[in-house]
Amino acid sequence: MMEKIAFRRLFVGAAVSALLIGVAPAFAATPADTLVEAYALDEIITMDPGEAFELSTAEVNANIYDLLVRFDLADTTKVTSDLAESWTISDDRLTYTFKLKPGLKFASGNPLTAEDVAYSFERVIKLDKSPAFILGQFGLTGDNVAEKARATGPDTFVFTVDKPYAPSFVLNCLAAGVGAVVDKKLVSENAKAMTPGDDYKYDNDFGNDWLKTHSAGSGQFKLREWRASEAVVMDRNDNYWGEKAKLARVIYRHMKESSAQRLALEAGDIDVARNLEPNDLDAVARHGEISLASAPKGTVYYISLNQKNEKLAKPEVRQAFKYLIDYGAIGDTLIKGIGNVHQTFLPTGVLGSIEDKPYRLDVAKAKELLEKAGLKDGFSVTMDVRNSQPVTGIAEAIQQTAAEAGIKIEIIPGDDKQTLTKYRARNHDIYIGQWGQDYFDPNSNAQTFASNPNNADDSSNQTLAWRNAWDVPELSKETEAALLESDPAKRIEMYRHLQKEVLEKSPFAIIYEQTEVAGVRNAVKGFKLGPSFDTNFVGTITKE
């Protein structure tokens, strides 16, 4: 159903609420101090940076929270300071000492010290939510985190890792969203006491319930409101320790339909459209008051086959599915302008990435493989799909080509939070997903696609290989070895080998890598898309 959203000026909180629920009268101009972006937000489950692991939440939280270090946008192979003024690394590469900048404070007005950094690490590890593995891979546990991540003074934070990793790998991980520093005082005041019946090993929830809908950061913005599948509203943080944001408010308005975003953008009801499909991109590109912004993203789209399904676990079936995707047609139509066909798990430009594309639509080949698997007559299976484009279109295309080989696919549509929850519980047959790098290092994708050190249902290391019950002990060891390899040339070769193994043997059929494109009203100045979703910053944007 087509949706057209109109906005009015936001003078007080009541006006914001009216805008969110869409009762405002038509007003073809957004306020001069407010940026309104149309965005598909149905994947958001929580706003807690210690729990959130979705792309849109990563963008929002990147503007709300600060980190010790961030990616250098001029060269993403490097990191640059954020809260940390400087850092040193011990000769044995096990101890990292960070000195914080002077005069730091949170949006609440509370001072930001190394104690807040240590607390932020502690709560991530003890909460043990999806992104915790990024810090947990350095040997942190609930029992040792207070020792391994500690404040030794108001401005000094010391982080001790368990192995002599490449320093760039450690720093890249700390530049991920899970490294967000939260206000210990504010979060502790809002922590919920736990009882033995709550099935939680600690006596409080570290503010997890409260932070689902609130913020406790030190970034240029603070969270005003999040309404599931409606909107996210951020207000400028006037206590920001650095250069304050130019805009008073940023609103991400949930709109799933590309056509609705285009109409609202052309009418001036929104400033930026973030989910335009190829046809609508072509239309807005011809509009005199709209320009396009784009950036390649380290995000790959894929289908995955749950190996708990006996039919999908057959090697020949895994191969057959890779020959039942019409990559060329998808590239020419469904992802035209918003992505490029890509079949390996490392995005283009990442250390060790390869551009091999051995698969093409070949129904006859797929039939041969199915017959070899003892499934000559095909079989029936379900596919969980986020109810948005281009994912729905890709699912329907695969459904049609698979049917030519006798595979009947029932598409189960749902909001992203619904499909993600099912996927994370390993209750799917086939799933279409997207995966963005957690940090700018090849290990980010290698670990999730090629490593599954514990295939048990209660494993705490829930990689994508784990989600699809792909038990690969040897590849898991190779992934670990590549992480510790100090010779850059050898490390590159190890990642190339891992990609070839996954390409041939895995339950993943990677389809394309994303190019993010946004339609932007010409009145908006300084809008720029970064190389990842957590580098889409809005603090420098102005409007005429």
C-alpha positions as CSV (number, residue, x, y, z in Angstrom):
1,M,0.0,0.0,0.0
2,M,1.4,3.4,-0.9
3,E,2.0,5.7,2.0
4,K,2.5,9.5,1.8
5,I,3.8,11.1,5.0
6,A,3.5,14.9,5.7
7,F,5.2,16.8,8.4
8,R,4.7,20.0,10.3
9,R,7.0,22.2,12.3
10,L,8.2,20.7,15.6
11,F,7.9,23.3,18.3
12,V,7.3,21.1,21.4
13,G,7.1,17.4,22.3
14,A,3.4,17.2,21.4
15,A,4.2,18.2,17.9
16,V,6.8,15.5,17.6
17,S,4.3,12.9,18.7
18,A,1.8,14.2,16.2
19,L,4.4,13.9,13.5
20,L,5.3,10.4,14.4
21,I,1.8,9.1,14.2
22,G,1.2,10.9,11.0
23,V,-1.6,13.2,12.0
24,A,0.1,16.4,10.8
25,P,-1.5,18.2,7.9
26,A,0.1,18.3,4.5
27,F,3.1,20.7,4.6
28,A,5.4,20.4,1.7
29,A,8.5,21.7,3.5
30,T,10.3,20.2,6.5
31,P,11.5,22.5,9.3
32,A,14.8,24.3,8.6
33,D,16.4,22.9,11.8
34,T,15.2,19.3,11.3
35,L,16.4,16.6,8.9
36,V,13.7,14.1,8.0
37,E,14.9,10.8,6.4
38,A,12.6,8.1,5.1
39,Y,14.1,4.8,6.0
40,A,12.9,1.1,6.4
41,L,13.3,0.7,10.2
42,D,11.4,-2.5,10.8
43,E,14.6,-4.4,11.7
44,I,15.2,-2.4,14.9
45,I,14.7,-4.6,18.0
46,T,16.5,-2.5,20.6
47,M,18.5,0.7,20.8
48,D,21.0,-0.6,23.5
49,P,24.5,-0.5,21.9
50,G,25.4,-3.6,23.9
51,E,22.6,-5.5,22.2
52,A,21.7,-3.9,18.9
53,F,23.1,-5.6,15.9
54,E,21.1,-4.2,13.0
55,L,22.3,-1.9,10.3
56,S,19.8,1.0,10.8
57,T,20.5,0.9,14.6
58,A,24.2,1.0,13.9
59,E,23.7,4.3,12.1
60,V,21.5,5.9,14.7
61,N,23.8,4.8,17.6
62,A,26.9,6.1,15.7
63,N,25.5,9.6,16.0
64,I,24.5,9.1,19.7
65,Y,27.5,7.3,21.2
66,D,31.3,7.9,21.1
67,L,34.0,5.2,20.9
68,L,37.6,5.1,22.0
69,V,38.7,5.1,18.3
70,R,36.9,5.4,15.0
71,F,37.7,4.5,11.4
72,D,39.6,7.1,9.5
73,L,37.1,7.9,6.8
74,A,40.0,9.1,4.5
75,D,41.6,5.6,4.8
76,T,39.5,2.9,6.4
77,T,42.5,0.6,6.9
78,K,43.4,3.0,9.7
79,V,41.8,4.2,12.9
80,T,41.8,7.7,14.4
81,S,41.0,9.1,17.8
82,D,37.5,9.7,19.2
83,L,37.4,9.7,23.0
84,A,41.0,8.5,23.2
85,E,43.6,11.2,22.7
86,S,46.4,8.7,22.3
87,W,47.2,5.0,22.9
88,T,50.2,2.8,23.4
89,I,50.7,-1.0,22.7
90,S,53.0,-3.2,24.8
91,D,55.9,-4.9,23.1
92,D,54.2,-8.3,23.6
93,R,51.0,-6.9,21.8
94,L,48.9,-7.9,24.8
95,T,48.2,-4.6,26.6
96,Y,46.6,-1.5,25.1
97,T,46.7,1.7,27.2
98,F,44.4,4.6,26.2
99,K,44.6,8.1,27.4
100,L,41.2,10.0,27.2
101,K,40.8,13.5,26.0
102,P,40.2,16.2,28.7
103,G,36.8,17.7,29.3
104,L,34.7,14.8,28.1
105,K,31.1,14.6,29.2
106,F,27.8,12.8,28.4
107,A,24.6,14.2,27.2
108,S,23.3,14.0,30.8
109,G,26.1,16.4,31.8
110,N,27.9,13.7,33.8
111,P,31.7,13.7,33.3
112,L,33.0,10.9,31.0
113,T,35.9,9.0,32.6
114,A,37.9,5.8,32.1
115,E,35.5,4.2,34.6
116,D,32.7,4.6,32.1
117,V,34.8,2.9,29.5
118,A,35.5,0.0,31.7
119,Y,31.8,-0.3,32.7
120,S,30.8,-0.2,29.1
121,F,33.1,-3.2,28.3
122,E,31.8,-5.0,31.4
123,R,28.2,-4.7,30.6
124,V,28.7,-5.9,27.0
125,I,30.4,-9.0,28.2
126,K,28.0,-9.7,31.0
127,L,24.9,-9.0,29.0
128,D,26.3,-11.5,26.4
129,K,24.0,-10.3,23.6
130,S,24.7,-10.8,19.9
131,P,27.5,-8.3,19.4
132,A,29.4,-9.3,22.6
133,F,31.5,-11.8,20.6
134,I,33.4,-8.8,19.0
135,L,34.9,-8.1,22.4
136,G,34.6,-11.6,23.8
137,Q,37.0,-12.9,21.1
138,F,39.9,-11.2,23.0
139,G,39.4,-13.6,25.9
140,L,37.0,-11.5,28.0
141,T,34.5,-13.3,30.2
142,G,32.1,-12.3,32.9
143,D,34.6,-13.5,35.4
144,N,37.7,-11.7,34.1
145,V,36.4,-8.6,32.3
146,A,36.9,-6.3,35.4
147,E,40.6,-7.3,35.3
148,K,41.1,-7.3,31.6
149,A,39.3,-4.0,30.9
150,R,39.9,-1.6,33.7
151,A,40.4,2.1,34.6
152,T,43.8,2.8,36.2
153,G,43.0,6.5,36.6
154,P,40.3,9.0,35.6
155,D,41.7,9.4,32.1
156,T,43.5,6.0,31.6
157,F,41.9,2.8,30.4
158,V,43.9,-0.4,30.1
159,F,42.7,-3.3,27.8
160,T,44.5,-6.7,28.0
161,V,43.9,-9.3,25.3
162,D,44.7,-13.0,25.4
163,K,46.8,-13.4,22.3
164,P,49.2,-11.2,20.3
165,Y,46.7,-10.2,17.6
166,A,47.6,-7.8,14.8
167,P,47.1,-4.4,16.5
168,S,45.0,-3.2,13.5
169,F,42.6,-6.0,14.2
170,V,42.2,-5.1,17.9
171,L,41.7,-1.4,17.1
172,N,39.3,-2.1,14.3
173,C,37.1,-4.1,16.7
174,L,37.1,-1.3,19.2
175,A,35.9,1.0,16.4
176,A,32.8,-1.1,16.1
177,G,29.5,-0.1,17.6
178,V,29.8,-2.6,20.4
179,G,32.6,-0.4,21.7
180,A,30.2,2.5,22.4
181,V,30.8,4.2,25.8
182,V,27.8,4.6,28.0
183,D,27.1,6.8,31.0
184,K,27.7,4.5,34.0
185,K,25.9,6.7,36.5
186,L,22.8,7.2,34.4
187,V,22.6,3.6,33.2
188,S,23.2,2.2,36.8
189,E,20.4,4.5,38.1
190,N,18.1,2.9,35.6
191,A,19.2,-0.7,36.0
192,K,16.5,-3.3,36.8
193,A,17.1,-5.6,39.8
194,M,17.1,-9.2,38.9
195,T,16.0,-12.2,41.0
196,P,16.9,-15.9,40.7
197,G,13.7,-16.5,38.9
198,D,14.7,-14.2,36.1
199,D,17.2,-16.8,34.9
200,Y,20.0,-14.2,34.9
201,K,23.3,-14.7,36.6
202,Y,23.9,-11.1,37.7
203,D,21.8,-9.1,40.2
204,N,20.9,-6.4,37.7
205,D,20.3,-6.1,34.0
206,F,23.0,-3.3,33.5
207,G,20.2,-1.0,32.2
208,N,19.4,-3.2,29.3
209,D,15.7,-2.9,29.6
210,W,15.9,0.9,29.9
211,L,18.4,1.4,27.1
212,K,16.1,-0.4,24.7
213,T,14.2,2.9,24.3
214,H,16.6,5.5,25.9
215,S,20.2,6.6,25.3
216,A,23.1,7.3,27.6
217,G,25.8,8.5,25.2
218,S,28.2,11.4,24.6
219,G,27.7,11.9,20.9
220,Q,26.4,14.8,18.9
221,F,22.8,13.6,19.3
222,K,20.7,11.9,22.0
223,L,17.7,9.7,21.5
224,R,14.4,11.4,22.0
225,E,12.1,8.6,20.9
226,W,12.0,5.3,19.1
227,R,8.6,3.8,18.1
228,A,8.9,0.4,16.6
229,S,8.2,0.4,12.9
230,E,7.3,4.1,13.1
231,A,10.2,6.4,13.7
232,V,13.4,7.3,15.5
233,V,13.9,10.8,16.7
234,M,17.2,12.3,17.8
235,D,17.7,15.7,19.4
236,R,21.0,17.6,19.3
237,N,23.2,17.0,22.4
238,D,23.9,20.5,23.6
239,N,26.3,19.1,26.2
240,Y,28.5,17.7,23.4
241,W,32.2,18.0,24.3
242,G,33.2,18.8,20.7
243,E,31.7,20.7,17.8
244,K,27.9,20.6,18.2
245,A,25.6,19.4,15.5
246,K,24.2,22.0,13.1
247,L,20.7,20.6,13.2
248,A,18.4,20.6,16.2
249,R,16.7,17.3,15.3
250,V,17.0,14.3,13.0
251,I,14.0,12.1,12.3
252,Y,14.2,8.7,10.7
253,R,10.6,8.0,9.5
254,H,9.7,4.4,8.8
255,M,8.7,4.0,5.2
256,K,9.2,0.7,3.4
257,E,7.8,1.4,0.0
258,S,10.3,2.9,-2.5
259,S,7.4,4.6,-4.4
260,A,6.1,6.2,-1.2
261,Q,9.6,7.5,-0.4
262,R,10.0,9.0,-3.9
263,L,6.6,10.8,-3.8
264,A,7.4,12.2,-0.3
265,L,10.8,13.3,-1.5
266,E,9.5,15.0,-4.6
267,A,6.8,16.7,-2.6
268,G,9.3,18.0,-0.1
269,D,7.6,16.1,2.8
270,I,11.0,14.5,3.5
271,D,14.6,15.6,3.0
272,V,16.2,12.3,2.2
273,A,15.0,9.0,0.8
274,R,17.1,6.0,1.8
275,N,15.5,2.9,0.3
276,L,14.9,3.9,-3.3
277,E,14.7,1.0,-5.9
278,P,16.1,1.3,-9.4
279,N,13.0,2.7,-11.1
280,D,12.5,5.3,-8.5
281,L,16.2,6.2,-8.5
282,D,15.9,6.9,-12.2
283,A,12.9,9.1,-11.6
284,V,14.4,11.3,-8.8
285,A,17.7,11.6,-10.7
286,R,15.7,13.6,-13.3
287,H,14.1,15.9,-10.6
288,G,15.7,19.4,-10.6
289,E,15.5,19.8,-6.8
290,I,17.0,16.4,-5.9
291,S,20.5,14.9,-6.2
292,L,21.8,11.4,-5.5
293,A,24.4,10.5,-3.0
294,S,26.0,7.1,-3.1
295,A,28.7,5.0,-1.4
296,P,29.9,1.4,-1.8
297,K,29.1,-0.5,1.4
298,G,30.8,-3.6,2.9
299,T,27.4,-5.3,2.9
300,V,26.7,-8.6,1.1
301,Y,23.3,-10.1,0.4
302,Y,23.0,-13.9,0.5
303,I,20.7,-16.9,0.8
304,S,21.5,-19.5,3.4
305,L,20.4,-23.1,3.8
306,N,19.9,-24.5,7.3
307,Q,21.9,-27.7,7.6
308,K,19.4,-29.0,10.2
309,N,17.2,-29.7,7.2
310,E,18.5,-33.1,5.9
311,K,17.8,-32.3,2.3
312,L,19.5,-28.9,2.4
313,A,22.5,-30.5,4.2
314,K,23.4,-32.6,1.2
315,P,26.5,-31.1,-0.6
316,E,24.9,-31.5,-4.0
317,V,21.8,-29.6,-2.9
318,R,24.0,-26.7,-1.6
319,Q,25.7,-26.6,-5.0
320,A,22.4,-26.9,-6.9
321,F,21.0,-23.8,-5.2
322,K,23.9,-21.8,-6.4
323,Y,23.1,-22.7,-10.0
324,L,19.4,-21.8,-9.5
325,I,20.0,-18.1,-9.1
326,D,19.8,-15.8,-12.1
327,Y,22.5,-13.5,-11.0
328,G,22.6,-11.6,-14.4
329,A,18.8,-10.8,-14.4
330,I,18.9,-9.8,-10.7
331,G,21.9,-7.5,-11.4
332,D,20.3,-5.9,-14.5
333,T,16.9,-5.2,-12.8
334,L,16.4,-5.7,-9.1
335,I,19.7,-4.2,-7.9
336,K,20.5,-1.9,-10.8
337,G,22.3,1.1,-9.3
338,I,22.1,-0.2,-5.7
339,G,24.4,-3.2,-5.9
340,N,26.8,-5.3,-7.9
341,V,26.8,-9.1,-8.4
342,H,29.3,-10.6,-6.0
343,Q,29.7,-14.2,-4.9
344,T,32.4,-14.2,-2.2
345,F,32.1,-13.3,1.4
346,L,34.7,-10.5,1.4
347,P,33.5,-7.3,-0.2
348,T,35.5,-5.7,-2.9
349,G,38.5,-3.8,-1.6
350,V,38.9,-5.6,1.7
351,L,42.3,-7.2,2.3
352,G,42.4,-10.5,0.5
353,S,39.1,-10.2,-1.3
354,I,38.7,-12.1,-4.6
355,E,36.3,-11.5,-7.5
356,D,35.5,-15.1,-8.5
357,K,32.1,-15.6,-9.9
358,P,31.8,-19.2,-11.0
359,Y,28.1,-19.6,-10.7
360,R,25.4,-18.7,-13.2
361,L,21.8,-19.8,-13.8
362,D,22.1,-23.4,-15.0
363,V,18.9,-25.4,-14.4
364,A,20.3,-28.5,-16.1
365,K,23.4,-28.5,-13.9
366,A,21.2,-28.1,-10.8
367,K,19.0,-31.0,-11.9
368,E,22.1,-33.2,-12.3
369,L,23.2,-32.3,-8.8
370,L,19.8,-33.0,-7.3
371,E,19.6,-36.4,-9.0
372,K,23.1,-37.2,-7.6
373,A,21.7,-36.3,-4.1
374,G,18.8,-38.7,-4.6
375,L,16.3,-35.9,-5.0
376,K,15.5,-36.2,-8.7
377,D,11.9,-35.3,-8.2
378,G,12.8,-32.2,-6.1
379,F,11.3,-31.3,-2.7
380,S,9.4,-28.6,-0.8
381,V,11.0,-26.0,1.4
382,T,10.3,-22.7,3.0
383,M,12.1,-19.4,2.7
384,D,11.9,-16.6,5.3
385,V,12.1,-13.2,3.6
386,R,12.0,-9.6,4.8
387,N,8.9,-8.0,3.4
388,S,10.8,-5.3,1.5
389,Q,12.5,-4.7,-1.9
390,P,14.8,-5.8,-3.4
391,V,14.7,-8.8,-1.1
392,T,11.2,-9.8,-1.9
393,G,11.9,-9.6,-5.7
394,I,15.0,-11.7,-5.3
395,A,13.1,-14.3,-3.3
396,E,10.4,-14.5,-6.0
397,A,13.0,-14.8,-8.7
398,I,14.7,-17.7,-6.9
399,Q,11.3,-19.3,-6.3
400,Q,10.6,-19.3,-10.0
401,T,14.0,-20.7,-11.1
402,A,14.1,-23.3,-8.3
403,A,10.7,-24.5,-9.5
404,E,12.2,-25.4,-12.9
405,A,14.4,-27.9,-11.1
406,G,11.5,-29.3,-9.1
407,I,12.1,-27.4,-5.8
408,K,8.9,-25.9,-4.5
409,I,9.7,-22.9,-2.3
410,E,7.1,-21.4,0.0
411,I,8.0,-17.8,0.7
412,I,7.2,-16.7,4.3
413,P,7.3,-12.9,4.5
414,G,7.7,-10.9,7.7
415,D,9.2,-7.7,9.2
416,D,12.9,-8.0,9.6
417,K,12.8,-8.3,13.4
418,Q,10.5,-11.3,12.9
419,T,12.6,-13.0,10.3
420,L,15.8,-12.2,12.2
421,T,14.5,-13.7,15.4
422,K,13.6,-16.9,13.7
423,Y,16.9,-17.0,11.9
424,R,18.9,-16.4,15.0
425,A,17.1,-19.3,16.6
426,R,18.0,-21.6,13.7
427,N,14.3,-22.3,13.0
428,H,14.4,-21.5,9.3
429,D,14.9,-23.6,6.2
430,I,16.2,-20.9,3.8
431,Y,16.8,-17.3,4.7
432,I,17.7,-14.3,2.7
433,G,19.9,-11.9,4.6
434,Q,22.4,-9.1,4.5
435,W,25.6,-8.9,6.4
436,G,27.6,-5.8,7.0
437,Q,31.2,-5.8,8.3
438,D,31.5,-5.3,12.0
439,Y,34.9,-3.8,11.6
440,F,37.3,-3.1,8.6
441,D,39.3,-6.3,8.8
442,P,38.8,-9.5,6.7
443,N,38.3,-11.5,9.9
444,S,34.9,-9.8,10.4
445,N,33.3,-11.7,7.5
446,A,35.6,-14.7,7.6
447,Q,34.7,-15.4,11.2
448,T,31.0,-15.2,10.5
449,F,30.8,-17.1,7.2
450,A,33.7,-19.7,7.7
451,S,33.9,-20.3,11.4
452,N,31.7,-22.2,13.8
453,P,33.8,-23.4,16.8
454,N,30.7,-24.8,18.7
455,N,27.7,-26.0,16.7
456,A,25.6,-26.7,19.9
457,D,22.3,-24.9,20.1
458,D,23.4,-23.1,23.2
459,S,26.7,-21.9,21.8
460,S,27.6,-18.3,22.7
461,N,29.5,-17.8,19.4
462,Q,26.5,-17.5,17.1
463,T,28.1,-16.8,13.7
464,L,26.2,-17.1,10.4
465,A,27.8,-20.5,10.0
466,W,26.4,-21.5,13.4
467,R,22.9,-20.0,12.5
468,N,22.9,-22.4,9.6
469,A,24.3,-25.4,11.6
470,W,27.3,-25.6,9.3
471,D,29.8,-27.6,11.4
472,V,33.3,-26.8,10.0
473,P,36.0,-27.5,12.6
474,E,38.9,-27.3,10.1
475,L,37.7,-24.0,8.5
476,S,37.2,-22.6,12.0
477,K,40.9,-23.4,12.8
478,E,42.0,-21.8,9.5
479,T,40.0,-18.7,10.3
480,E,41.8,-18.5,13.7
481,A,45.2,-19.0,12.1
482,A,44.6,-16.2,9.6
483,L,43.7,-13.9,12.4
484,L,47.1,-14.4,14.1
485,E,49.2,-14.4,11.0
486,S,51.7,-11.6,11.2
487,D,53.0,-11.8,7.5
488,P,50.6,-9.7,5.4
489,A,51.2,-11.6,2.2
490,K,50.5,-15.0,3.9
491,R,47.5,-13.6,5.6
492,I,46.0,-12.5,2.2
493,E,46.6,-16.0,0.8
494,M,44.8,-17.5,3.8
495,Y,41.7,-15.4,3.3
496,R,41.7,-16.1,-0.5
497,H,41.7,-19.9,0.3
498,L,38.9,-19.4,2.9
499,Q,36.7,-17.6,0.3
500,K,37.2,-20.4,-2.3
501,E,36.3,-23.1,0.3
502,V,33.1,-21.2,1.3
503,L,32.3,-20.5,-2.3
504,E,32.4,-24.1,-3.2
505,K,31.2,-26.0,-0.1
506,S,29.1,-23.7,2.1
507,P,25.3,-23.4,2.5
508,F,25.7,-19.7,1.5
509,A,24.9,-18.4,-1.9
510,I,26.2,-14.8,-1.9
511,I,24.4,-12.8,-4.6
512,Y,25.6,-9.2,-4.5
513,E,27.3,-6.4,-2.5
514,Q,25.4,-3.3,-1.8
515,T,25.9,0.2,-3.1
516,E,23.9,2.6,-0.8
517,V,22.2,5.3,-2.7
518,A,20.0,8.1,-1.3
519,G,17.9,10.8,-2.8
520,V,18.6,14.2,-1.2
521,R,16.7,17.5,-1.5
522,N,19.1,20.2,-2.7
523,A,18.3,22.3,0.3
524,V,20.3,19.7,2.4
525,K,24.0,20.5,2.5
526,G,26.8,18.3,3.8
527,F,24.9,15.0,3.5
528,K,27.4,12.2,2.9
529,L,27.1,8.4,3.0
530,G,30.1,6.6,4.6
531,P,31.7,3.3,3.8
532,S,29.6,1.5,6.4
533,F,26.3,2.2,8.1
534,D,28.0,3.3,11.3
535,T,29.8,6.0,9.4
536,N,26.7,7.7,8.1
537,F,27.1,10.8,10.3
538,V,24.6,13.7,10.4
539,G,26.3,16.1,12.7
540,T,27.7,18.4,10.0
541,I,24.5,18.6,7.9
542,T,22.8,21.9,7.4
543,K,19.7,23.1,5.5
544,E,19.0,26.2,3.5
